[in-house]
Amino acid sequence: MNEDLRYPIGKFIAQPFSDKQLQEWLIDIKNLPQHLENAVLNLDAAQLDAVYREGGWMVKQVVHHVADSHINAYTRFKLGLTEENPTIRPYDEVQWAVLKDSLELPINISLTLLHALHSRWHYLLSHMQTEDFLNRTVFHPANNKQSSLWDLLGMYSWHGRHHVAHITSLRERMKW
C-alpha cells in the first residue's frame, strides 16, 4: 500500500453537526499551536529546510502557511458572523509560501502569532450558538461554493491536523 504523503490523515470529510463533534473540533483549534510547536521542536535549520514530500513545501513554509491560512480563516469567521453570506477573498497560498517572510523569517514568529490567533479564534468559536454554525455562511468564489461556518470549522480543524501530520510523518520517516 502506497502512503499518500499529501494527505497523511486522509482528505477532509464533512461531518453532520453534533455537540460531540463540536467539542472535538474546538479542542483541535485550541491545541493546534501547541501541536505544531511540538512537531517542530528541536529541528535544526537543515531539517526546517527539508521538504515533507517531493514537490512539497519545506517544513518552515508549512509552519508559515498554517499561520497565513488561519489568519484568513479567523477573518472568514468574523465576516460570516457579521455579514449575510459574504464573498470571501481567495488567495494564492502557493505564491504566499514563496514570499520572503515564509522563506526567511524564523518559525517562532508564526508560532507566536498562532498562539495568540487561536486563543482569540477559540474564544469566538466557543461563544457561537449552534444556529451560527449551521445558518451563517460564506461564499468562496474560487470554488463557486457556499459553506456554513460549521463546514469551515471542520475544514480548519482538519487543516491544522493535516499540516502537523506532514511534519510528524516526515520526522518519523527520517527518524528525527
Chimera marker file (.cmm) of the C-alpha trace (Angstrom):
<marker_set name="trace">
<marker id="1" x="0.000" y="0.000" z="0.000" r="1" g="1" b="0" radius="0.5"/>
<marker id="2" x="1.451" y="3.363" z="-1.052" r="1" g="1" b="0" radius="0.5"/>
<marker id="3" x="1.016" y="6.082" z="1.528" r="1" g="1" b="0" radius="0.5"/>
<marker id="4" x="-0.158" y="9.367" z="0.003" r="1" g="1" b="0" radius="0.5"/>
<marker id="5" x="2.236" y="11.828" z="1.622" r="1" g="1" b="0" radius="0.5"/>
<marker id="6" x="-0.002" y="14.709" z="0.528" r="1" g="1" b="0" radius="0.5"/>
<marker id="7" x="-2.780" y="13.523" z="2.861" r="1" g="1" b="0" radius="0.5"/>
<marker id="8" x="-1.242" y="11.817" z="5.883" r="1" g="1" b="0" radius="0.5"/>
<marker id="9" x="-4.561" y="11.878" z="7.776" r="1" g="1" b="0" radius="0.5"/>
<marker id="10" x="-6.744" y="11.487" z="4.689" r="1" g="1" b="0" radius="0.5"/>
<marker id="11" x="-8.801" y="14.120" z="2.905" r="1" g="1" b="0" radius="0.5"/>
<marker id="12" x="-11.312" y="16.291" z="4.721" r="1" g="1" b="0" radius="0.5"/>
<marker id="13" x="-14.748" y="14.721" z="5.071" r="1" g="1" b="0" radius="0.5"/>
<marker id="14" x="-17.600" y="16.973" z="6.157" r="1" g="1" b="0" radius="0.5"/>
<marker id="15" x="-19.452" y="15.857" z="9.278" r="1" g="1" b="0" radius="0.5"/>
<marker id="16" x="-23.015" y="16.487" z="10.439" r="1" g="1" b="0" radius="0.5"/>
<marker id="17" x="-23.417" y="18.768" z="13.419" r="1" g="1" b="0" radius="0.5"/>
<marker id="18" x="-23.214" y="17.213" z="16.856" r="1" g="1" b="0" radius="0.5"/>
<marker id="19" x="-22.178" y="18.594" z="20.216" r="1" g="1" b="0" radius="0.5"/>
<marker id="20" x="-19.537" y="15.869" z="20.461" r="1" g="1" b="0" radius="0.5"/>
<marker id="21" x="-18.036" y="16.802" z="17.071" r="1" g="1" b="0" radius="0.5"/>
<marker id="22" x="-18.144" y="20.482" z="18.000" r="1" g="1" b="0" radius="0.5"/>
<marker id="23" x="-16.151" y="19.827" z="21.177" r="1" g="1" b="0" radius="0.5"/>
<marker id="24" x="-13.565" y="17.776" z="19.269" r="1" g="1" b="0" radius="0.5"/>
<marker id="25" x="-13.096" y="20.489" z="16.659" r="1" g="1" b="0" radius="0.5"/>
<marker id="26" x="-12.896" y="23.215" z="19.311" r="1" g="1" b="0" radius="0.5"/>
<marker id="27" x="-10.132" y="21.230" z="21.023" r="1" g="1" b="0" radius="0.5"/>
<marker id="28" x="-8.327" y="20.961" z="17.679" r="1" g="1" b="0" radius="0.5"/>
<marker id="29" x="-8.480" y="24.745" z="17.215" r="1" g="1" b="0" radius="0.5"/>
<marker id="30" x="-7.400" y="25.400" z="20.795" r="1" g="1" b="0" radius="0.5"/>
<marker id="31" x="-4.465" y="22.972" z="20.706" r="1" g="1" b="0" radius="0.5"/>
<marker id="32" x="-3.184" y="23.396" z="17.154" r="1" g="1" b="0" radius="0.5"/>
<marker id="33" x="-0.478" y="25.954" z="18.048" r="1" g="1" b="0" radius="0.5"/>
<marker id="34" x="0.985" y="23.674" z="20.717" r="1" g="1" b="0" radius="0.5"/>
<marker id="35" x="0.784" y="20.612" z="18.467" r="1" g="1" b="0" radius="0.5"/>
<marker id="36" x="2.558" y="22.485" z="15.669" r="1" g="1" b="0" radius="0.5"/>
<marker id="37" x="5.184" y="23.765" z="18.080" r="1" g="1" b="0" radius="0.5"/>
<marker id="38" x="5.749" y="20.219" z="19.366" r="1" g="1" b="0" radius="0.5"/>
<marker id="39" x="6.026" y="18.932" z="15.784" r="1" g="1" b="0" radius="0.5"/>
<marker id="40" x="8.961" y="21.244" z="15.034" r="1" g="1" b="0" radius="0.5"/>
<marker id="41" x="10.612" y="21.043" z="18.463" r="1" g="1" b="0" radius="0.5"/>
<marker id="42" x="14.412" y="20.721" z="18.250" r="1" g="1" b="0" radius="0.5"/>
<marker id="43" x="14.544" y="20.699" z="14.459" r="1" g="1" b="0" radius="0.5"/>
<marker id="44" x="17.704" y="22.315" z="13.135" r="1" g="1" b="0" radius="0.5"/>
<marker id="45" x="17.980" y="24.686" z="10.164" r="1" g="1" b="0" radius="0.5"/>
<marker id="46" x="18.608" y="21.882" z="7.672" r="1" g="1" b="0" radius="0.5"/>
<marker id="47" x="15.577" y="19.968" z="8.933" r="1" g="1" b="0" radius="0.5"/>
<marker id="48" x="13.390" y="23.084" z="8.735" r="1" g="1" b="0" radius="0.5"/>
<marker id="49" x="14.560" y="23.470" z="5.126" r="1" g="1" b="0" radius="0.5"/>
<marker id="50" x="13.633" y="19.853" z="4.291" r="1" g="1" b="0" radius="0.5"/>
<marker id="51" x="10.522" y="19.253" z="2.190" r="1" g="1" b="0" radius="0.5"/>
<marker id="52" x="7.941" y="16.952" z="3.721" r="1" g="1" b="0" radius="0.5"/>
<marker id="53" x="7.453" y="15.221" z="0.349" r="1" g="1" b="0" radius="0.5"/>
<marker id="54" x="8.809" y="15.539" z="-3.167" r="1" g="1" b="0" radius="0.5"/>
<marker id="55" x="7.252" y="18.632" z="-4.700" r="1" g="1" b="0" radius="0.5"/>
<marker id="56" x="6.013" y="19.792" z="-1.297" r="1" g="1" b="0" radius="0.5"/>
<marker id="57" x="6.934" y="22.692" z="0.911" r="1" g="1" b="0" radius="0.5"/>
<marker id="58" x="9.797" y="22.963" z="3.342" r="1" g="1" b="0" radius="0.5"/>
<marker id="59" x="8.852" y="22.436" z="6.989" r="1" g="1" b="0" radius="0.5"/>
<marker id="60" x="9.321" y="26.138" z="7.690" r="1" g="1" b="0" radius="0.5"/>
<marker id="61" x="6.984" y="27.008" z="4.813" r="1" g="1" b="0" radius="0.5"/>
<marker id="62" x="4.358" y="24.678" z="6.250" r="1" g="1" b="0" radius="0.5"/>
<marker id="63" x="4.536" y="26.483" z="9.604" r="1" g="1" b="0" radius="0.5"/>
<marker id="64" x="4.225" y="29.902" z="7.977" r="1" g="1" b="0" radius="0.5"/>
<marker id="65" x="1.439" y="28.607" z="5.705" r="1" g="1" b="0" radius="0.5"/>
<marker id="66" x="-0.642" y="27.479" z="8.677" r="1" g="1" b="0" radius="0.5"/>
<marker id="67" x="-0.355" y="30.977" z="10.139" r="1" g="1" b="0" radius="0.5"/>
<marker id="68" x="-1.314" y="32.583" z="6.808" r="1" g="1" b="0" radius="0.5"/>
<marker id="69" x="-4.240" y="30.218" z="6.322" r="1" g="1" b="0" radius="0.5"/>
<marker id="70" x="-5.596" y="30.554" z="9.828" r="1" g="1" b="0" radius="0.5"/>
<marker id="71" x="-5.414" y="34.347" z="9.748" r="1" g="1" b="0" radius="0.5"/>
<marker id="72" x="-7.661" y="34.106" z="6.720" r="1" g="1" b="0" radius="0.5"/>
<marker id="73" x="-9.866" y="31.563" z="8.493" r="1" g="1" b="0" radius="0.5"/>
<marker id="74" x="-10.363" y="33.800" z="11.512" r="1" g="1" b="0" radius="0.5"/>
<marker id="75" x="-11.284" y="36.691" z="9.231" r="1" g="1" b="0" radius="0.5"/>
<marker id="76" x="-13.697" y="34.477" z="7.310" r="1" g="1" b="0" radius="0.5"/>
<marker id="77" x="-15.476" y="33.542" z="10.535" r="1" g="1" b="0" radius="0.5"/>
<marker id="78" x="-15.759" y="37.181" z="11.591" r="1" g="1" b="0" radius="0.5"/>
<marker id="79" x="-17.151" y="38.094" z="8.163" r="1" g="1" b="0" radius="0.5"/>
<marker id="80" x="-19.562" y="35.163" z="8.259" r="1" g="1" b="0" radius="0.5"/>
<marker id="81" x="-20.839" y="36.235" z="11.666" r="1" g="1" b="0" radius="0.5"/>
<marker id="82" x="-21.299" y="39.896" z="10.777" r="1" g="1" b="0" radius="0.5"/>
<marker id="83" x="-22.426" y="39.868" z="7.135" r="1" g="1" b="0" radius="0.5"/>
<marker id="84" x="-25.023" y="37.940" z="5.148" r="1" g="1" b="0" radius="0.5"/>
<marker id="85" x="-23.262" y="35.239" z="3.117" r="1" g="1" b="0" radius="0.5"/>
<marker id="86" x="-20.208" y="37.394" z="2.376" r="1" g="1" b="0" radius="0.5"/>
<marker id="87" x="-17.972" y="36.590" z="-0.544" r="1" g="1" b="0" radius="0.5"/>
<marker id="88" x="-14.621" y="35.718" z="0.982" r="1" g="1" b="0" radius="0.5"/>
<marker id="89" x="-11.385" y="36.626" z="-0.698" r="1" g="1" b="0" radius="0.5"/>
<marker id="90" x="-9.361" y="33.741" z="-2.086" r="1" g="1" b="0" radius="0.5"/>
<marker id="91" x="-5.580" y="33.945" z="-2.025" r="1" g="1" b="0" radius="0.5"/>
<marker id="92" x="-2.807" y="32.107" z="-3.813" r="1" g="1" b="0" radius="0.5"/>
<marker id="93" x="-1.328" y="30.021" z="-0.989" r="1" g="1" b="0" radius="0.5"/>
<marker id="94" x="1.460" y="28.709" z="-3.239" r="1" g="1" b="0" radius="0.5"/>
<marker id="95" x="2.601" y="32.251" z="-4.024" r="1" g="1" b="0" radius="0.5"/>
<marker id="96" x="2.303" y="33.258" z="-0.371" r="1" g="1" b="0" radius="0.5"/>
<marker id="97" x="4.542" y="30.317" z="0.571" r="1" g="1" b="0" radius="0.5"/>
<marker id="98" x="7.398" y="31.619" z="-1.599" r="1" g="1" b="0" radius="0.5"/>
<marker id="99" x="7.338" y="35.188" z="-0.288" r="1" g="1" b="0" radius="0.5"/>
<marker id="100" x="10.381" y="36.274" z="1.726" r="1" g="1" b="0" radius="0.5"/>
<marker id="101" x="8.633" y="36.041" z="5.098" r="1" g="1" b="0" radius="0.5"/>
<marker id="102" x="7.779" y="32.371" z="4.518" r="1" g="1" b="0" radius="0.5"/>
<marker id="103" x="11.281" y="31.583" z="3.330" r="1" g="1" b="0" radius="0.5"/>
<marker id="104" x="13.411" y="33.655" z="5.693" r="1" g="1" b="0" radius="0.5"/>
<marker id="105" x="11.667" y="34.547" z="8.950" r="1" g="1" b="0" radius="0.5"/>
<marker id="106" x="12.194" y="32.255" z="11.917" r="1" g="1" b="0" radius="0.5"/>
<marker id="107" x="9.238" y="29.949" z="12.500" r="1" g="1" b="0" radius="0.5"/>
<marker id="108" x="8.835" y="31.196" z="16.067" r="1" g="1" b="0" radius="0.5"/>
<marker id="109" x="7.264" y="34.347" z="14.582" r="1" g="1" b="0" radius="0.5"/>
<marker id="110" x="4.407" y="32.306" z="13.098" r="1" g="1" b="0" radius="0.5"/>
<marker id="111" x="4.179" y="30.022" z="16.129" r="1" g="1" b="0" radius="0.5"/>
<marker id="112" x="3.766" y="33.048" z="18.409" r="1" g="1" b="0" radius="0.5"/>
<marker id="113" x="1.178" y="34.511" z="16.044" r="1" g="1" b="0" radius="0.5"/>
<marker id="114" x="-0.736" y="31.204" z="16.021" r="1" g="1" b="0" radius="0.5"/>
<marker id="115" x="-0.859" y="31.020" z="19.822" r="1" g="1" b="0" radius="0.5"/>
<marker id="116" x="-2.448" y="34.480" z="20.016" r="1" g="1" b="0" radius="0.5"/>
<marker id="117" x="-4.692" y="33.994" z="16.986" r="1" g="1" b="0" radius="0.5"/>
<marker id="118" x="-6.005" y="30.631" z="18.127" r="1" g="1" b="0" radius="0.5"/>
<marker id="119" x="-6.727" y="31.994" z="21.614" r="1" g="1" b="0" radius="0.5"/>
<marker id="120" x="-8.997" y="34.620" z="20.069" r="1" g="1" b="0" radius="0.5"/>
<marker id="121" x="-10.461" y="32.256" z="17.494" r="1" g="1" b="0" radius="0.5"/>
<marker id="122" x="-11.211" y="29.550" z="20.075" r="1" g="1" b="0" radius="0.5"/>
<marker id="123" x="-12.875" y="32.139" z="22.318" r="1" g="1" b="0" radius="0.5"/>
<marker id="124" x="-15.020" y="33.372" z="19.424" r="1" g="1" b="0" radius="0.5"/>
<marker id="125" x="-15.983" y="29.826" z="18.393" r="1" g="1" b="0" radius="0.5"/>
<marker id="126" x="-16.765" y="28.813" z="21.979" r="1" g="1" b="0" radius="0.5"/>
<marker id="127" x="-19.289" y="31.618" z="22.239" r="1" g="1" b="0" radius="0.5"/>
<marker id="128" x="-21.119" y="30.911" z="18.994" r="1" g="1" b="0" radius="0.5"/>
<marker id="129" x="-24.590" y="29.410" z="19.028" r="1" g="1" b="0" radius="0.5"/>
<marker id="130" x="-25.470" y="26.213" z="17.171" r="1" g="1" b="0" radius="0.5"/>
<marker id="131" x="-27.560" y="28.316" z="14.784" r="1" g="1" b="0" radius="0.5"/>
<marker id="132" x="-24.489" y="30.424" z="13.958" r="1" g="1" b="0" radius="0.5"/>
<marker id="133" x="-22.564" y="27.347" z="12.869" r="1" g="1" b="0" radius="0.5"/>
<marker id="134" x="-25.433" y="25.964" z="10.821" r="1" g="1" b="0" radius="0.5"/>
<marker id="135" x="-27.098" y="29.075" z="9.394" r="1" g="1" b="0" radius="0.5"/>
<marker id="136" x="-24.264" y="31.551" z="8.923" r="1" g="1" b="0" radius="0.5"/>
<marker id="137" x="-22.482" y="31.087" z="5.601" r="1" g="1" b="0" radius="0.5"/>
<marker id="138" x="-19.717" y="32.438" z="3.407" r="1" g="1" b="0" radius="0.5"/>
<marker id="139" x="-19.312" y="32.213" z="-0.351" r="1" g="1" b="0" radius="0.5"/>
<marker id="140" x="-15.965" y="31.184" z="-1.851" r="1" g="1" b="0" radius="0.5"/>
<marker id="141" x="-15.843" y="32.449" z="-5.450" r="1" g="1" b="0" radius="0.5"/>
<marker id="142" x="-12.859" y="30.315" z="-6.496" r="1" g="1" b="0" radius="0.5"/>
<marker id="143" x="-14.802" y="27.165" z="-5.569" r="1" g="1" b="0" radius="0.5"/>
<marker id="144" x="-18.168" y="28.702" z="-6.501" r="1" g="1" b="0" radius="0.5"/>
<marker id="145" x="-19.389" y="27.260" z="-3.210" r="1" g="1" b="0" radius="0.5"/>
<marker id="146" x="-21.368" y="28.448" z="-0.214" r="1" g="1" b="0" radius="0.5"/>
<marker id="147" x="-20.182" y="26.948" z="3.076" r="1" g="1" b="0" radius="0.5"/>
<marker id="148" x="-21.645" y="27.065" z="6.545" r="1" g="1" b="0" radius="0.5"/>
<marker id="149" x="-19.417" y="28.115" z="9.409" r="1" g="1" b="0" radius="0.5"/>
<marker id="150" x="-19.847" y="24.544" z="10.652" r="1" g="1" b="0" radius="0.5"/>
<marker id="151" x="-18.237" y="23.193" z="7.492" r="1" g="1" b="0" radius="0.5"/>
<marker id="152" x="-15.468" y="25.798" z="7.737" r="1" g="1" b="0" radius="0.5"/>
<marker id="153" x="-14.771" y="24.816" z="11.331" r="1" g="1" b="0" radius="0.5"/>
<marker id="154" x="-14.420" y="21.189" z="10.303" r="1" g="1" b="0" radius="0.5"/>
<marker id="155" x="-12.161" y="22.053" z="7.401" r="1" g="1" b="0" radius="0.5"/>
<marker id="156" x="-9.834" y="24.196" z="9.518" r="1" g="1" b="0" radius="0.5"/>
<marker id="157" x="-9.769" y="21.625" z="12.314" r="1" g="1" b="0" radius="0.5"/>
<marker id="158" x="-8.662" y="19.103" z="9.691" r="1" g="1" b="0" radius="0.5"/>
<marker id="159" x="-6.266" y="21.609" z="8.091" r="1" g="1" b="0" radius="0.5"/>
<marker id="160" x="-4.253" y="22.091" z="11.255" r="1" g="1" b="0" radius="0.5"/>
<marker id="161" x="-4.018" y="18.363" z="11.978" r="1" g="1" b="0" radius="0.5"/>
<marker id="162" x="-3.180" y="17.723" z="8.299" r="1" g="1" b="0" radius="0.5"/>
<marker id="163" x="-0.141" y="20.018" z="8.357" r="1" g="1" b="0" radius="0.5"/>
<marker id="164" x="1.058" y="18.843" z="11.758" r="1" g="1" b="0" radius="0.5"/>
<marker id="165" x="0.962" y="15.331" z="10.316" r="1" g="1" b="0" radius="0.5"/>
<marker id="166" x="3.052" y="16.450" z="7.329" r="1" g="1" b="0" radius="0.5"/>
<marker id="167" x="5.803" y="17.357" z="9.763" r="1" g="1" b="0" radius="0.5"/>
<marker id="168" x="5.418" y="14.478" z="12.205" r="1" g="1" b="0" radius="0.5"/>
<marker id="169" x="5.270" y="11.883" z="9.434" r="1" g="1" b="0" radius="0.5"/>
<marker id="170" x="8.433" y="13.378" z="7.903" r="1" g="1" b="0" radius="0.5"/>
<marker id="171" x="10.116" y="13.130" z="11.287" r="1" g="1" b="0" radius="0.5"/>
<marker id="172" x="9.073" y="9.503" z="11.575" r="1" g="1" b="0" radius="0.5"/>
<marker id="173" x="10.283" y="8.633" z="8.072" r="1" g="1" b="0" radius="0.5"/>
<marker id="174" x="13.598" y="10.420" z="8.617" r="1" g="1" b="0" radius="0.5"/>
<marker id="175" x="13.916" y="9.154" z="12.226" r="1" g="1" b="0" radius="0.5"/>
<marker id="176" x="14.449" y="12.697" z="13.542" r="1" g="1" b="0" radius="0.5"/>
<link id1="1" id2="2" r="1" g="1" b="0" radius="0.2"/>
<link id1="2" id2="3" r="1" g="1" b="0" radius="0.2"/>
<link id1="3" id2="4" r="1" g="1" b="0" radius="0.2"/>
<link id1="4" id2="5" r="1" g="1" b="0" radius="0.2"/>
<link id1="5" id2="6" r="1" g="1" b="0" radius="0.2"/>
<link id1="6" id2="7" r="1" g="1" b="0" radius="0.2"/>
<link id1="7" id2="8" r="1" g="1" b="0" radius="0.2"/>
<link id1="8" id2="9" r="1" g="1" b="0" radius="0.2"/>
<link id1="9" id2="10" r="1" g="1" b="0" radius="0.2"/>
<link id1="10" id2="11" r="1" g="1" b="0" radius="0.2"/>
<link id1="11" id2="12" r="1" g="1" b="0" radius="0.2"/>
<link id1="12" id2="13" r="1" g="1" b="0" radius="0.2"/>
<link id1="13" id2="14" r="1" g="1" b="0" radius="0.2"/>
<link id1="14" id2="15" r="1" g="1" b="0" radius="0.2"/>
<link id1="15" id2="16" r="1" g="1" b="0" radius="0.2"/>
<link id1="16" id2="17" r="1" g="1" b="0" radius="0.2"/>
<link id1="17" id2="18" r="1" g="1" b="0" radius="0.2"/>
<link id1="18" id2="19" r="1" g="1" b="0" radius="0.2"/>
<link id1="19" id2="20" r="1" g="1" b="0" radius="0.2"/>
<link id1="20" id2="21" r="1" g="1" b="0" radius="0.2"/>
<link id1="21" id2="22" r="1" g="1" b="0" radius="0.2"/>
<link id1="22" id2="23" r="1" g="1" b="0" radius="0.2"/>
<link id1="23" id2="24" r="1" g="1" b="0" radius="0.2"/>
<link id1="24" id2="25" r="1" g="1" b="0" radius="0.2"/>
<link id1="25" id2="26" r="1" g="1" b="0" radius="0.2"/>
<link id1="26" id2="27" r="1" g="1" b="0" radius="0.2"/>
<link id1="27" id2="28" r="1" g="1" b="0" radius="0.2"/>
<link id1="28" id2="29" r="1" g="1" b="0" radius="0.2"/>
<link id1="29" id2="30" r="1" g="1" b="0" radius="0.2"/>
<link id1="30" id2="31" r="1" g="1" b="0" radius="0.2"/>
<link id1="31" id2="32" r="1" g="1" b="0" radius="0.2"/>
<link id1="32" id2="33" r="1" g="1" b="0" radius="0.2"/>
<link id1="33" id2="34" r="1" g="1" b="0" radius="0.2"/>
<link id1="34" id2="35" r="1" g="1" b="0" radius="0.2"/>
<link id1="35" id2="36" r="1" g="1" b="0" radius="0.2"/>
<link id1="36" id2="37" r="1" g="1" b="0" radius="0.2"/>
<link id1="37" id2="38" r="1" g="1" b="0" radius="0.2"/>
<link id1="38" id2="39" r="1" g="1" b="0" radius="0.2"/>
<link id1="39" id2="40" r="1" g="1" b="0" radius="0.2"/>
<link id1="40" id2="41" r="1" g="1" b="0" radius="0.2"/>
<link id1="41" id2="42" r="1" g="1" b="0" radius="0.2"/>
<link id1="42" id2="43" r="1" g="1" b="0" radius="0.2"/>
<link id1="43" id2="44" r="1" g="1" b="0" radius="0.2"/>
<link id1="44" id2="45" r="1" g="1" b="0" radius="0.2"/>
<link id1="45" id2="46" r="1" g="1" b="0" radius="0.2"/>
<link id1="46" id2="47" r="1" g="1" b="0" radius="0.2"/>
<link id1="47" id2="48" r="1" g="1" b="0" radius="0.2"/>
<link id1="48" id2="49" r="1" g="1" b="0" radius="0.2"/>
<link id1="49" id2="50" r="1" g="1" b="0" radius="0.2"/>
<link id1="50" id2="51" r="1" g="1" b="0" radius="0.2"/>
<link id1="51" id2="52" r="1" g="1" b="0" radius="0.2"/>
<link id1="52" id2="53" r="1" g="1" b="0" radius="0.2"/>
<link id1="53" id2="54" r="1" g="1" b="0" radius="0.2"/>
<link id1="54" id2="55" r="1" g="1" b="0" radius="0.2"/>
<link id1="55" id2="56" r="1" g="1" b="0" radius="0.2"/>
<link id1="56" id2="57" r="1" g="1" b="0" radius="0.2"/>
<link id1="57" id2="58" r="1" g="1" b="0" radius="0.2"/>
<link id1="58" id2="59" r="1" g="1" b="0" radius="0.2"/>
<link id1="59" id2="60" r="1" g="1" b="0" radius="0.2"/>
<link id1="60" id2="61" r="1" g="1" b="0" radius="0.2"/>
<link id1="61" id2="62" r="1" g="1" b="0" radius="0.2"/>
<link id1="62" id2="63" r="1" g="1" b="0" radius="0.2"/>
<link id1="63" id2="64" r="1" g="1" b="0" radius="0.2"/>
<link id1="64" id2="65" r="1" g="1" b="0" radius="0.2"/>
<link id1="65" id2="66" r="1" g="1" b="0" radius="0.2"/>
<link id1="66" id2="67" r="1" g="1" b="0" radius="0.2"/>
<link id1="67" id2="68" r="1" g="1" b="0" radius="0.2"/>
<link id1="68" id2="69" r="1" g="1" b="0" radius="0.2"/>
<link id1="69" id2="70" r="1" g="1" b="0" radius="0.2"/>
<link id1="70" id2="71" r="1" g="1" b="0" radius="0.2"/>
<link id1="71" id2="72" r="1" g="1" b="0" radius="0.2"/>
<link id1="72" id2="73" r="1" g="1" b="0" radius="0.2"/>
<link id1="73" id2="74" r="1" g="1" b="0" radius="0.2"/>
<link id1="74" id2="75" r="1" g="1" b="0" radius="0.2"/>
<link id1="75" id2="76" r="1" g="1" b="0" radius="0.2"/>
<link id1="76" id2="77" r="1" g="1" b="0" radius="0.2"/>
<link id1="77" id2="78" r="1" g="1" b="0" radius="0.2"/>
<link id1="78" id2="79" r="1" g="1" b="0" radius="0.2"/>
<link id1="79" id2="80" r="1" g="1" b="0" radius="0.2"/>
<link id1="80" id2="81" r="1" g="1" b="0" radius="0.2"/>
<link id1="81" id2="82" r="1" g="1" b="0" radius="0.2"/>
<link id1="82" id2="83" r="1" g="1" b="0" radius="0.2"/>
<link id1="83" id2="84" r="1" g="1" b="0" radius="0.2"/>
<link id1="84" id2="85" r="1" g="1" b="0" radius="0.2"/>
<link id1="85" id2="86" r="1" g="1" b="0" radius="0.2"/>
<link id1="86" id2="87" r="1" g="1" b="0" radius="0.2"/>
<link id1="87" id2="88" r="1" g="1" b="0" radius="0.2"/>
<link id1="88" id2="89" r="1" g="1" b="0" radius="0.2"/>
<link id1="89" id2="90" r="1" g="1" b="0" radius="0.2"/>
<link id1="90" id2="91" r="1" g="1" b="0" radius="0.2"/>
<link id1="91" id2="92" r="1" g="1" b="0" radius="0.2"/>
<link id1="92" id2="93" r="1" g="1" b="0" radius="0.2"/>
<link id1="93" id2="94" r="1" g="1" b="0" radius="0.2"/>
<link id1="94" id2="95" r="1" g="1" b="0" radius="0.2"/>
<link id1="95" id2="96" r="1" g="1" b="0" radius="0.2"/>
<link id1="96" id2="97" r="1" g="1" b="0" radius="0.2"/>
<link id1="97" id2="98" r="1" g="1" b="0" radius="0.2"/>
<link id1="98" id2="99" r="1" g="1" b="0" radius="0.2"/>
<link id1="99" id2="100" r="1" g="1" b="0" radius="0.2"/>
<link id1="100" id2="101" r="1" g="1" b="0" radius="0.2"/>
<link id1="101" id2="102" r="1" g="1" b="0" radius="0.2"/>
<link id1="102" id2="103" r="1" g="1" b="0" radius="0.2"/>
<link id1="103" id2="104" r="1" g="1" b="0" radius="0.2"/>
<link id1="104" id2="105" r="1" g="1" b="0" radius="0.2"/>
<link id1="105" id2="106" r="1" g="1" b="0" radius="0.2"/>
<link id1="106" id2="107" r="1" g="1" b="0" radius="0.2"/>
<link id1="107" id2="108" r="1" g="1" b="0" radius="0.2"/>
<link id1="108" id2="109" r="1" g="1" b="0" radius="0.2"/>
<link id1="109" id2="110" r="1" g="1" b="0" radius="0.2"/>
<link id1="110" id2="111" r="1" g="1" b="0" radius="0.2"/>
<link id1="111" id2="112" r="1" g="1" b="0" radius="0.2"/>
<link id1="112" id2="113" r="1" g="1" b="0" radius="0.2"/>
<link id1="113" id2="114" r="1" g="1" b="0" radius="0.2"/>
<link id1="114" id2="115" r="1" g="1" b="0" radius="0.2"/>
<link id1="115" id2="116" r="1" g="1" b="0" radius="0.2"/>
<link id1="116" id2="117" r="1" g="1" b="0" radius="0.2"/>
<link id1="117" id2="118" r="1" g="1" b="0" radius="0.2"/>
<link id1="118" id2="119" r="1" g="1" b="0" radius="0.2"/>
<link id1="119" id2="120" r="1" g="1" b="0" radius="0.2"/>
<link id1="120" id2="121" r="1" g="1" b="0" radius="0.2"/>
<link id1="121" id2="122" r="1" g="1" b="0" radius="0.2"/>
<link id1="122" id2="123" r="1" g="1" b="0" radius="0.2"/>
<link id1="123" id2="124" r="1" g="1" b="0" radius="0.2"/>
<link id1="124" id2="125" r="1" g="1" b="0" radius="0.2"/>
<link id1="125" id2="126" r="1" g="1" b="0" radius="0.2"/>
<link id1="126" id2="127" r="1" g="1" b="0" radius="0.2"/>
<link id1="127" id2="128" r="1" g="1" b="0" radius="0.2"/>
<link id1="128" id2="129" r="1" g="1" b="0" radius="0.2"/>
<link id1="129" id2="130" r="1" g="1" b="0" radius="0.2"/>
<link id1="130" id2="131" r="1" g="1" b="0" radius="0.2"/>
<link id1="131" id2="132" r="1" g="1" b="0" radius="0.2"/>
<link id1="132" id2="133" r="1" g="1" b="0" radius="0.2"/>
<link id1="133" id2="134" r="1" g="1" b="0" radius="0.2"/>
<link id1="134" id2="135" r="1" g="1" b="0" radius="0.2"/>
<link id1="135" id2="136" r="1" g="1" b="0" radius="0.2"/>
<link id1="136" id2="137" r="1" g="1" b="0" radius="0.2"/>
<link id1="137" id2="138" r="1" g="1" b="0" radius="0.2"/>
<link id1="138" id2="139" r="1" g="1" b="0" radius="0.2"/>
<link id1="139" id2="140" r="1" g="1" b="0" radius="0.2"/>
<link id1="140" id2="141" r="1" g="1" b="0" radius="0.2"/>
<link id1="141" id2="142" r="1" g="1" b="0" radius="0.2"/>
<link id1="142" id2="143" r="1" g="1" b="0" radius="0.2"/>
<link id1="143" id2="144" r="1" g="1" b="0" radius="0.2"/>
<link id1="144" id2="145" r="1" g="1" b="0" radius="0.2"/>
<link id1="145" id2="146" r="1" g="1" b="0" radius="0.2"/>
<link id1="146" id2="147" r="1" g="1" b="0" radius="0.2"/>
<link id1="147" id2="148" r="1" g="1" b="0" radius="0.2"/>
<link id1="148" id2="149" r="1" g="1" b="0" radius="0.2"/>
<link id1="149" id2="150" r="1" g="1" b="0" radius="0.2"/>
<link id1="150" id2="151" r="1" g="1" b="0" radius="0.2"/>
<link id1="151" id2="152" r="1" g="1" b="0" radius="0.2"/>
<link id1="152" id2="153" r="1" g="1" b="0" radius="0.2"/>
<link id1="153" id2="154" r="1" g="1" b="0" radius="0.2"/>
<link id1="154" id2="155" r="1" g="1" b="0" radius="0.2"/>
<link id1="155" id2="156" r="1" g="1" b="0" radius="0.2"/>
<link id1="156" id2="157" r="1" g="1" b="0" radius="0.2"/>
<link id1="157" id2="158" r="1" g="1" b="0" radius="0.2"/>
<link id1="158" id2="159" r="1" g="1" b="0" radius="0.2"/>
<link id1="159" id2="160" r="1" g="1" b="0" radius="0.2"/>
<link id1="160" id2="161" r="1" g="1" b="0" radius="0.2"/>
<link id1="161" id2="162" r="1" g="1" b="0" radius="0.2"/>
<link id1="162" id2="163" r="1" g="1" b="0" radius="0.2"/>
<link id1="163" id2="164" r="1" g="1" b="0" radius="0.2"/>
<link id1="164" id2="165" r="1" g="1" b="0" radius="0.2"/>
<link id1="165" id2="166" r="1" g="1" b="0" radius="0.2"/>
<link id1="166" id2="167" r="1" g="1" b="0" radius="0.2"/>
<link id1="167" id2="168" r="1" g="1" b="0" radius="0.2"/>
<link id1="168" id2="169" r="1" g="1" b="0" radius="0.2"/>
<link id1="169" id2="170" r="1" g="1" b="0" radius="0.2"/>
<link id1="170" id2="171" r="1" g="1" b="0" radius="0.2"/>
<link id1="171" id2="172" r="1" g="1" b="0" radius="0.2"/>
<link id1="172" id2="173" r="1" g="1" b="0" radius="0.2"/>
<link id1="173" id2="174" r="1" g="1" b="0" radius="0.2"/>
<link id1="174" id2="175" r="1" g="1" b="0" radius="0.2"/>
<link id1="175" id2="176" r="1" g="1" b="0" radius="0.2"/>
</marker_set>
